Amino acid sequence: MSLVFGILTHNNCLILAADKRAKKDGIIDDNFTKVFCLRENLYFGITGIAEYGLAVKDILQPHINSPIEEFINFANSIYTPNNTSSSIMICGRHTNNVAFIWSKNTKGEVTYMETLAEAIQCTINTSTNLKLIDLRFRAEIQSSNINYDIAIKKTFEYAATIDDSISSTYEVFKI
């Protein structure tokens, strides 16, 4: 239904990427935004049913000036996943400039990561084909000699061929 990446690089760079496809009543829109800047250094991403994800974003909006930990705890408390809803991702930087990614998928599984000195970390939110897309992205990272732009482009192209709900049109945010 959608594809959103959150990537933390070894040099404290945060990269978000999301496809642009949305479907409603059988109509395909390849210009739909799935990652939103809530405030400086705080982003919100959605996959799945757009209306549900946007409703969660609207509930979060009055709390965007809360400290990051409180904001994440609030998001966790209000987001009730199910197999037909959206997954959500909150990304950004703490006040000490350390990049982070928090996500909760349709099964209620929570992932939290911060930048590590010598590691690349990635979380991928999608409704289907997660393992295939994850393996493809990891292979593209290796074959491109850690060129994120190439790996992201090739992974979105691949994902669009195996899942017609994912567009090869995407947007990237480097934070």
C-alpha beads as a LAMMPS data file, in Angstrom:
LAMMPS data file: protein, C-alpha beads

175 atoms
174 bonds

1 atom types
1 bond types

-500.0 500.0 xlo xhi
-500.0 500.0 ylo yhi
-500.0 500.0 zlo zhi

Masses

1 110.0

Atoms # bond

1 1 1 0.000 0.000 0.000
2 1 1 2.912 2.357 0.585
3 1 1 6.614 2.454 1.182
4 1 1 8.456 4.714 3.634
5 1 1 12.151 4.392 4.521
6 1 1 13.934 5.828 7.526
7 1 1 17.717 5.571 7.258
8 1 1 20.312 6.586 9.841
9 1 1 23.818 6.777 8.453
10 1 1 27.064 6.385 10.357
11 1 1 27.721 10.148 10.075
12 1 1 24.492 11.158 11.900
13 1 1 22.552 11.838 8.725
14 1 1 18.849 11.040 8.661
15 1 1 17.243 10.187 5.329
16 1 1 13.526 9.691 4.815
17 1 1 12.057 8.461 1.545
18 1 1 8.451 7.754 0.614
19 1 1 6.628 6.751 -2.521
20 1 1 3.968 9.149 -3.770
21 1 1 1.111 6.764 -4.658
22 1 1 -2.289 6.817 -3.023
23 1 1 -5.460 5.035 -4.121
24 1 1 -8.978 6.077 -3.280
25 1 1 -12.123 4.632 -4.798
26 1 1 -10.046 3.015 -7.548
27 1 1 -8.377 6.300 -8.543
28 1 1 -4.576 6.383 -8.419
29 1 1 -2.790 9.575 -7.385
30 1 1 1.010 9.533 -7.841
31 1 1 1.502 12.906 -6.174
32 1 1 0.462 12.138 -2.584
33 1 1 2.652 13.253 0.319
34 1 1 3.412 10.625 2.972
35 1 1 6.119 12.427 4.965
36 1 1 5.290 15.676 6.758
37 1 1 7.513 18.176 8.559
38 1 1 5.795 18.861 11.874
39 1 1 8.416 21.324 13.127
40 1 1 12.135 21.835 12.713
41 1 1 13.825 18.424 13.073
42 1 1 10.570 16.497 13.570
43 1 1 8.896 14.518 10.769
44 1 1 5.909 12.198 10.533
45 1 1 5.484 9.467 7.915
46 1 1 2.580 7.163 7.079
47 1 1 1.960 4.010 5.088
48 1 1 -1.273 2.202 4.400
49 1 1 -4.675 3.820 4.489
50 1 1 -3.990 7.522 4.082
51 1 1 -7.115 8.755 5.851
52 1 1 -6.192 6.855 9.011
53 1 1 -2.585 8.065 8.985
54 1 1 -3.672 11.656 8.366
55 1 1 -6.158 11.410 11.251
56 1 1 -3.306 10.325 13.555
57 1 1 -1.221 13.268 12.279
58 1 1 -4.086 15.653 13.075
59 1 1 -4.341 14.288 16.641
60 1 1 -0.565 14.694 17.070
61 1 1 -0.465 18.257 15.682
62 1 1 -1.336 20.099 18.949
63 1 1 1.517 18.245 20.697
64 1 1 4.350 19.014 18.249
65 1 1 6.122 21.340 20.681
66 1 1 6.352 18.666 23.376
67 1 1 9.773 17.172 24.114
68 1 1 10.572 14.317 21.697
69 1 1 10.173 11.558 24.296
70 1 1 6.753 12.860 25.370
71 1 1 5.674 13.268 21.748
72 1 1 6.665 9.682 20.914
73 1 1 4.928 8.337 24.033
74 1 1 1.768 10.229 23.087
75 1 1 1.920 8.904 19.505
76 1 1 2.368 5.381 20.830
77 1 1 -0.643 5.761 23.122
78 1 1 -3.044 7.082 20.471
79 1 1 -2.048 4.915 17.515
80 1 1 -3.978 1.649 17.567
81 1 1 -2.813 -0.484 14.657
82 1 1 -4.634 -3.234 12.868
83 1 1 -3.881 -5.184 9.722
84 1 1 -5.887 -2.804 7.546
85 1 1 -4.676 0.524 8.938
86 1 1 -1.513 2.514 8.512
87 1 1 1.896 2.278 10.086
88 1 1 3.444 5.468 11.388
89 1 1 6.996 6.775 11.635
90 1 1 8.342 9.700 13.634
91 1 1 11.853 10.865 12.819
92 1 1 14.092 13.783 13.574
93 1 1 16.779 15.045 15.872
94 1 1 16.947 15.364 19.620
95 1 1 18.041 18.678 21.135
96 1 1 21.592 17.224 21.304
97 1 1 21.413 16.768 17.468
98 1 1 21.362 12.949 17.577
99 1 1 19.115 11.607 14.816
100 1 1 16.380 9.093 15.678
101 1 1 13.623 7.040 14.091
102 1 1 10.588 5.651 15.917
103 1 1 7.958 3.581 14.131
104 1 1 4.945 1.445 14.916
105 1 1 3.700 -0.991 12.309
106 1 1 0.291 -2.478 11.598
107 1 1 0.995 -5.320 14.049
108 1 1 1.786 -2.908 16.888
109 1 1 5.526 -3.647 16.805
110 1 1 7.622 -0.645 17.798
111 1 1 11.086 0.143 16.465
112 1 1 13.326 2.842 17.932
113 1 1 16.837 3.645 16.793
114 1 1 19.379 6.411 17.169
115 1 1 22.528 7.087 15.197
116 1 1 25.402 4.730 15.974
117 1 1 28.982 5.749 15.239
118 1 1 29.890 2.889 12.905
119 1 1 26.596 1.526 11.674
120 1 1 23.935 2.146 9.075
121 1 1 20.447 1.549 10.418
122 1 1 17.235 1.392 8.464
123 1 1 13.573 0.851 9.091
124 1 1 11.147 0.202 6.274
125 1 1 7.409 0.583 6.642
126 1 1 5.268 -1.091 4.014
127 1 1 2.099 -3.120 3.997
128 1 1 3.339 -5.995 1.831
129 1 1 6.567 -7.585 0.599
130 1 1 8.622 -6.200 3.486
131 1 1 11.273 -8.930 3.397
132 1 1 11.764 -8.665 -0.368
133 1 1 12.045 -4.884 -0.258
134 1 1 14.393 -4.976 2.734
135 1 1 16.670 -7.527 1.044
136 1 1 16.675 -5.499 -2.161
137 1 1 17.584 -2.279 -0.331
138 1 1 20.447 -3.994 1.527
139 1 1 21.750 -5.457 -1.740
140 1 1 21.523 -2.052 -3.433
141 1 1 23.421 -0.392 -0.567
142 1 1 26.239 -2.921 -0.981
143 1 1 26.348 -2.856 -4.785
144 1 1 26.277 0.960 -4.899
145 1 1 29.174 1.235 -2.425
146 1 1 26.828 2.891 0.113
147 1 1 25.366 5.444 -2.298
148 1 1 22.003 6.074 -0.654
149 1 1 20.529 7.979 -3.600
150 1 1 21.164 5.089 -6.006
151 1 1 20.047 2.440 -3.501
152 1 1 16.802 4.291 -2.755
153 1 1 16.057 4.882 -6.454
154 1 1 16.641 1.251 -7.423
155 1 1 14.676 -0.053 -4.443
156 1 1 11.641 2.089 -5.248
157 1 1 11.835 0.998 -8.892
158 1 1 11.940 -2.647 -7.774
159 1 1 9.127 -2.234 -5.227
160 1 1 6.884 -0.689 -7.888
161 1 1 7.351 -3.783 -10.081
162 1 1 6.272 -6.227 -7.361
163 1 1 3.484 -4.163 -5.796
164 1 1 1.208 -1.939 -7.867
165 1 1 0.211 0.025 -4.772
166 1 1 3.772 1.437 -4.599
167 1 1 4.896 4.095 -7.034
168 1 1 8.384 4.423 -8.477
169 1 1 7.806 8.175 -7.974
170 1 1 9.140 9.100 -4.548
171 1 1 10.478 11.964 -2.475
172 1 1 13.563 12.105 -0.260
173 1 1 14.234 14.222 2.814
174 1 1 17.788 14.566 4.146
175 1 1 17.858 15.916 7.671

Bonds

1 1 1 2
2 1 2 3
3 1 3 4
4 1 4 5
5 1 5 6
6 1 6 7
7 1 7 8
8 1 8 9
9 1 9 10
10 1 10 11
11 1 11 12
12 1 12 13
13 1 13 14
14 1 14 15
15 1 15 16
16 1 16 17
17 1 17 18
18 1 18 19
19 1 19 20
20 1 20 21
21 1 21 22
22 1 22 23
23 1 23 24
24 1 24 25
25 1 25 26
26 1 26 27
27 1 27 28
28 1 28 29
29 1 29 30
30 1 30 31
31 1 31 32
32 1 32 33
33 1 33 34
34 1 34 35
35 1 35 36
36 1 36 37
37 1 37 38
38 1 38 39
39 1 39 40
40 1 40 41
41 1 41 42
42 1 42 43
43 1 43 44
44 1 44 45
45 1 45 46
46 1 46 47
47 1 47 48
48 1 48 49
49 1 49 50
50 1 50 51
51 1 51 52
52 1 52 53
53 1 53 54
54 1 54 55
55 1 55 56
56 1 56 57
57 1 57 58
58 1 58 59
59 1 59 60
60 1 60 61
61 1 61 62
62 1 62 63
63 1 63 64
64 1 64 65
65 1 65 66
66 1 66 67
67 1 67 68
68 1 68 69
69 1 69 70
70 1 70 71
71 1 71 72
72 1 72 73
73 1 73 74
74 1 74 75
75 1 75 76
76 1 76 77
77 1 77 78
78 1 78 79
79 1 79 80
80 1 80 81
81 1 81 82
82 1 82 83
83 1 83 84
84 1 84 85
85 1 85 86
86 1 86 87
87 1 87 88
88 1 88 89
89 1 89 90
90 1 90 91
91 1 91 92
92 1 92 93
93 1 93 94
94 1 94 95
95 1 95 96
96 1 96 97
97 1 97 98
98 1 98 99
99 1 99 100
100 1 100 101
101 1 101 102
102 1 102 103
103 1 103 104
104 1 104 105
105 1 105 106
106 1 106 107
107 1 107 108
108 1 108 109
109 1 109 110
110 1 110 111
111 1 111 112
112 1 112 113
113 1 113 114
114 1 114 115
115 1 115 116
116 1 116 117
117 1 117 118
118 1 118 119
119 1 119 120
120 1 120 121
121 1 121 122
122 1 122 123
123 1 123 124
124 1 124 125
125 1 125 126
126 1 126 127
127 1 127 128
128 1 128 129
129 1 129 130
130 1 130 131
131 1 131 132
132 1 132 133
133 1 133 134
134 1 134 135
135 1 135 136
136 1 136 137
137 1 137 138
138 1 138 139
139 1 139 140
140 1 140 141
141 1 141 142
142 1 142 143
143 1 143 144
144 1 144 145
145 1 145 146
146 1 146 147
147 1 147 148
148 1 148 149
149 1 149 150
150 1 150 151
151 1 151 152
152 1 152 153
153 1 153 154
154 1 154 155
155 1 155 156
156 1 156 157
157 1 157 158
158 1 158 159
159 1 159 160
160 1 160 161
161 1 161 162
162 1 162 163
163 1 163 164
164 1 164 165
165 1 165 166
166 1 166 167
167 1 167 168
168 1 168 169
169 1 169 170
170 1 170 171
171 1 171 172
172 1 172 173
173 1 173 174
174 1 174 175
